[in-house]
Amino acid sequence: MPTSPSSSETTERVDVIVVGGGNAGFSAAHAARQRGRSVVVLEKGAKDMSGGNSYYTAGATRFNHNGLDDIRDFIEPDERIAVTEVPPYSPEEYAADLAKVTGGKNDPDLTEVIVRESQDTVRWLNSLGLKYRLMYERQAYERADGTYLFWGGLHVGNVGGGEGLMADHTRVAGELGVEVRYGVNVTGLVTDGDTVTGVTYTTADGAAGQLNADSVVLAAGGFETNPELREEYLGQGWANAKVRGTPYNDGSMLAAALELGAQRGGDWSTCHSVQWDAFTPQNESNRELTNRLTRGGYPLGIIVNKAGKRFCDEGSDFRNYTYAKLGREILKQEGSVAWQVFDATKRPMLRSEEYDMPGISVETADTIEELAGKIGVDKEALAATIREFNASIDLSIPWDPTIKDGRVAHVEPPKSNWADPLEQGPFYAFAVTCGITFTFGGLKADTYGRVLNAAGEPIPGLLVCGEMLGGLFSENYPGGSGLAAGMVFGRRAGSIA
């Protein structure tokens, strides 16, 4: 809640406060500190629970580049690079991908910034000490001749994934002289007239305090951990979704800014949601397994519900253009559960980090009928679904997972690419549910993160970045653009804070 400064309470003062210690928040902190500003990051999680959603990611970062030679100088050495093809990914392609997956609802000004500045921002972070590599295990397949082809516009990620990303950010912050305070719950925004002048907070031991600053940068995420807000804004049934990342993004900072008069930005009715392990114990906010609970191999097989029926096009596009919307499709199914089904020919192609996870929800059988019995699906229904699927494929078209091969299963719904008969046992069924990552609705801001009020004017002293910045995403999301947006707009906010 907005409050006025207390005349009876002694308060601290710094130049810049950053609320939230994820990728976006640290990017803002680094940029502000490089300008000589004194910076304090207030992180709600204790040190062993810090890092926001960024900690739980694979570290994949989407940015513009001109191919392998353009990025070779800042990626880690790998013996496979000599036989690797990395297609260029232009700003125009990046913008087209954002428009495609969001149905044209992406903010044009924010889009222009991210597609033009993303590589430069990655290079800036690399110059500070963040390490990047080619993501062979996620974004490339080995071809028959032993070469590798990257696909889907997403090629590079952090060394060590999200854990490595946040370890690097934290180390860099220390080297720059950014102060990070853990276990601090920001409870409100302090104002003087229309200007934001600081925050109130409580610490883990219950002490209350106030910290004043010239600028407050909000980087505290959306409302995905709040079941009531999910039901209110995303719709009925969303309380059943599993929280993939940090348990702290409850929307309280969004509420504080809105109460102050901030304008809503972006699509508050949709979110980033994926196929997530359905039955493994502790399948929410799991800091040991993090992103390994994702199930991204579905383009290689089919997805069926409890009735044994397919309900989506598993091959409509490369995984990183479809994975963030399929969680909500599973949420609509009976029990909010479905199964990814593969045969023995495709099982070895599934990413080990996800499909060889300890305690994974999987059943295996030598026949489809036996498999159906193990997962509680009608045997005849599942067998009929797979017979129809197998018979509808034009086998004259070569199957090739490195391109959109046009090998269609002519059923309803179709599988538009990578259709291949499920014929060779043993067969595998991986149980999946809806895992929510972050909500797309946030605050309206200009391209430097200055939060706008209802009249479209900046609220003095208040900036926003990361998942709290609304406008880039709606309905769907191109993989790797969240971390890119966090660092690009975090850097911009820090450059003026």
Disulfide bonds with the S-S distance in Angstrom:
none
